[in-house]
Amino acid sequence: METPQEQHHRPFPVIRSGLPLSAPFDWLRRGAGDLKAGGFASLFYGICFSAGGFLLFLAFRHAVQLVTAVTAGFMLVGPFLALGLYELSRRRETGEALSLPATLTVWKRNFGCFGIYSLILIVIYLVWARASLVIFALFYQGGMPTLGSFMTQLLKFDNIEFLLAYLVVGGFFAMLVFAVSVVSIPMLLERNEDTVTAMLASVLALVRNLPMMLIWGALIALLTALGIALAFVGLIITMPLVGHATWHAYRALIEAPAR
């Protein structure tokens, strides 16, 4: 266990740059190997994602003005459900047993920093929810819609001013959450870093590999959307795949500390 003085003088993580555009596909391939090796332990977290997504849908199906906020909430919970997946990938890497019970309490390793990270994401979530309501109030015409009418309007590109504002604001918050969480949770788990260092390293990893990371973000969005489109059941596979692949993204983007 490091003393506070040792933690204070710990060097900032070394962030790699210049990774090829094909790197995210390699992470997914490696993640698929972890998913296969993890078996039920990995699928358990996928089931949690699936159940959570379905419950959020039921809770907000009559409040489509909060769709963006629901997405934020899903992204808030997601990294912490993925903790167990990161631990499974780490254990496979080091040759340790891949068991579900061993992954359920890994958050205790860096509890304080995980707590601060949660608070930061909650603040982002609340601002995102408020921004979503403001966009509906300012730009949406015809009163609050049902989910069906809202989707019809999206597909027909009616009320283009609302759609543009909704996508720009939602995209900004989605990119913000993505930027601070690219590698931060795996770093908090393995290296016992503080929250600010982990988030800064995550943002720098995104900035220094921006074209490749945009591909990675698009793949995450695509796999998430695919899982949701398959009545949330698809999340049982796609979310563990993304979680395991994120561990390999962390390995590729952040240089291992000197021993």
N, C-alpha and C positions, 0 to 999 in steps of 0.2 A: 504494500500500500504506500502510495506517494504521500509525502508531507505537503502541506500547503505551500511551503517555499519551493519545493521541487516542481509542483504544478505551475507555480507562477513563472518559473524560469524555463519551462518546457518550450522548445522551439515551435513556431507555427508549422502546421502540416505542409509538406511539400506537395504541390498540386501539379499534376502532369498536364501537358497541353499537346496539341498536334495529333490527337488520336484520329484514326481513320473514320470516315463516315459510316463504314460497315461495322464499327464496334458495337452498336446496340444490338445488331443481329447475333453477334457472337455472345453477348451477354444473355440473350434469350435462349440461345442454344445451351449454354452452360446452366442457365436457370432450369431448363427442361430436364437436364440431367439430375439436378438437385431435387426437383419435384418427383421424379421417378424414384430416386433413392429414398426420399423422405416418406413416401407412401401416405399412410393415413395421417401421420403427424402434419404433413403439409396440407392435405385435403381438409383437415379439421379447421385450419385457419381460412381456407376457401369457403367452407360452410358458414363460418362466422361472417365473412364478407357478404355472402349471398343472403343470409338471414337479415343482417343489418340493412342492406340495401332495400330489401323487400319491405321491411318494417318502416323505413323512412318514406318509401313510396306510398304506403298505406296512410301514414300520418299526414302527408302533405299533398295527397292527390287532389284535394279540393282547394288548395292554396298555391296555384301555379306561380303566383308572384314571388314565392319563396323557393322556386326551383334552383336558382343559383345558390341560394343559401344552403339548401339541402346538399347540393354538390360540395359546397365548402365543408359542411358537416361530415360528409363522407370522407373527404380528404383529410379532415382533422383526425378522425378515428383510424383511418387506414394505416398511417405509419406505425401506430402502436400495435395494431393487430399484426403488422408485418414484422414486429420485433422477433416473434417466435420463428418466422421464416428466415430472418437473418441469422439467428442463432443456429438453426438447422444447417444452413449453408456453411457457417463458420465451423461447426462440428464436423461436417463432412470433409472440410478442408484439412482439419487437424487429425482426422481419423478417430474422433470420439463417437460414442453411440448416438444414433439418431432416434431419440425418444421424445414423445410429446411432453411428459411431465417435466423434463429437464428444461423445457423452453418456456414454461408458463410463468415463471417468476424472474426472468432475466432482467426485467425492469428495475429490480432492486439493486443492481450493480451500480447504477448511477442515478438513483432516485431523484435527488435534488435537481439535477440538470434536466432530466426528463420532465419534471414538474414545471420548470421555467419554460421549457420548449412548449409544453401544453398551454400554458398561459398566453404565450405569444400567439400561438395559432388560434386560440379562443378569441383574442382581440381581433385578429384578421377576420375570423368567422363572423363576429358581431358587426364589424364595419361592412363586410360583404353583404350580410343580410339587410342592413339598413340601406345600402346603396341600391340593392335590388328593389326594395320598396319604393325608393325615390324615383328610380327609372320608370316603374309602372305608373306612379302618380303623375309624372311629368309628361310621359310620351304615349302611354297606352290609351287608346280610344275605345269607348263603348263599355266601360265598366270592367270589373274583374272577370276574366274568362274562366271557362271550364278547361280541363286538360285537353279535351278533344278540340275545342275551338282554338285554343292556343297553338296546338300542333298544326292545325289546318292553316292558321295564319302564318306560321313559320314556313310551311311547305309552299304556300302561295306567294310568299314575300310581300304580303300586305303590310301596311303601316311600316314602311321601310325605315323611317326615322327611329321608331322604337326598336326595331331589330338591330340597327347599327349601334345605337346607344347601349342596348342590352349586351351585345356581343363584345363591344369595346371594354365596357366596365367589367363584365365577367371574365374576359380574357386577361385583363390586367391583374385581377386578383388570383386567377388560376396560375398565371406566370409567376406571381410573387410567391405563392405557396410552393410551386415547383422549384423555384430558385433556392429557397431556404431549406428545402428538404431533400435535394438530390442525393446527398451523401451524409447529411447531418445525423440522422438516426443511427445508421451503422457505425459512424464514428463515435457517437456517444456510448454505444453499446460496447465496442471493442477497445477503444483507446481511453475511455473515461475522460474525454475532453469536456471543457465547459461549454455551455450552450452557445455563447456568442462566437467563440472560436469555430465551433462546428458549423454554425449558420454562415459565417463569413467564408469559410472554406468551401461550403456548398455553392454560394453565390459565385465565388471566383472560379470554381470548377466549371460552372455553367458559362461564365463570360469567356473563359480562355478556350472553350471548346464549343462555341455557340452553334455553328451549323450542325455539328454532330449531335449536340444535346437537344436541338429542336427536333431532330429525327427521333431521338429517344422519347421526348415528350409526346410526339405525335403517335408513336407506337403504344405508349402507356394509355393515351386517350382512346386509341382504336381498340385495344384489348379490353379496356373498361367498358366502352360502349357496346362491344360485341357481347360481353358477359351480361350486361343489362338487357340488351335486345333479346337474349335467349331467356327471357322471363326471370332474370337474375340467377338462374341455375348455372349459366355459363361462368359466373364469377367464381364458382368452386374450383375451376381450373385456371382461369385467366389471372386471378389475383395472386395465387401462390406463384404462378409463373413470373409475374412482374416482380413480386417480392424477392424471390430467389435471384432474378436477373439484376435487381438493384444492388444486391450484395456484390455481384461481380462488377457492376458499374463503379461501386465504391473502391474495389480493389484496383481497377484500372485507372481511376482518376486520382487517387490519393496514394502517394508513395508510402510504403511501410516504414514505420519508425525505426531508427537505428537501435539495435539491442546493446 
